[in-house]
Amino acid sequence: MGESRTELLAWLNDLLRLNYTKVEQAGTGAAYCQIMDSIFNDVHMSKVKFETKHEYENVANFKILQHTFDKHKIDKIILVDKLVKCKFQDNLEFMQWMKRFWDQNYQGEDHYDAAQRRKGTGVHSPGATRSPIGTAIIAAGSAIKARKAIVNSNSPDKQSSAVIQDLNKQIMELKLTVDGLEKERDFYFNKLRGIEILVQEHLEIVDDEYSDSIQQIQEILYQTEDGFEVPPEDLLLAEGGNHIIDDDDDETF
């Protein structure tokens, strides 16, 4: 299984010094071009447009990407017509492939200066620092306390201002991480809840050779682990009703 959207965004923003909040933003093709540049250091980054407004500008970026693939004999089909639509699923799958390719080919001997390589392209480079997901909430609390202590100082200097800016960036990164985890949790809960309802309906009306299989599926859904408590059914129904996501909206979170 490939990386989640949260892991991919953290890796992408850290590598390219970007501030992407959605995988779909990579549909412009610019980030894909620079990922390849971090490996081969020969992409014409001055021709890559990060701040695109029209689909044809995205296509132009993918032409640069295709040229790099051809130059280095990379046997991978780029589904440009789908990626430029900036849909979640298409870009998630392509980004997962890019991450695997990067892991296999990036030498990492020299620090890749992403901001310098795309100098003049007009893209903002926040230079955010990635924090571990497991300590996101604790780190955010510590950052806020430290920020308050600095703000209350009577004579803040340049170093204090720099610390405040850095802490603000960390808080933004941690908030994005927490928001992303919550959205992924709700998304997969809704999928499982939909399966559970479908199984219950079939068990009430079906009495044939498929009944045993459906019963086994229900048993898997209801399996628990130590320390896990099943929420009340009325709570499940309330949550399910509030968070159901249509298939057409899969790419939006």
C-alpha positions, 0 to 999 in steps of 0.5 A: 500500500502506498503512502497516505495523502498526509504523508505525501504532502508532508514529504512534498512540502519538505522536499520542495519547500512548498505549502500544498494542502491538497494532493490535487494541487500537484495536478498543475504538473509543476511539483512533479517536474521539480521532484524529477529535478531533485533527482536529475537536476536537469529539468528546465525549471525556468519554464515550469509554471507553478502559478497556473490559471488555465488548463493549457498551462498545466499541459505545458508543464506536463510536456516538460515532465514528459521530456524528462521521462523520455530523456532518462528512459523512464517507462511510465505512462503519464495520463495527462488528460486526467491529471490536469483535471486536478482530481484527488484519486488520479493525482494521489496514485501518480504521486505515490508512484513518484514517491516510490521512484524518488526513493529508488533514485534520489542520491541525497548526497547534496542538499537540494535547494528547491527555492533556488532551482525555481527562482523566478517562477513566482512561487512562494516558498514558506520553508515549513519544517515537518513535525512527527504526526504522533506528537502533533498536538503536543508540539502545537501546544508547546509552540503556542506557549513559547510564542506567548512567552516571546510576545510578552517580552518587553524588548523583542529582538530579531532572534525573537521575531525569527522564532515567532515566525518559525513557530507560526509555520510549525503550528500551521503544519501541525494543524494541517496534519491533524485536519488531514488525519480527521478527514481520513478517519471520517472517510474510511468510517463512512465506507465501513458504515456503508458496507455494514448497512448493506450487509445488514439489509442482505442478511434480512432478505437473503437466504441462499448460498451467499448468506454464509459469506455475508455473515462472515463479512459481518463478523469481520466488521464487528471484530474488536481489540483490547481496549476498544469499545463499540459505540452505541448504535444510535451514535453510529447512526448519527455519525454515519448520517452526518459524514456520509461522502458520495463517491464523486467527492472522494477527491475533495479531502 
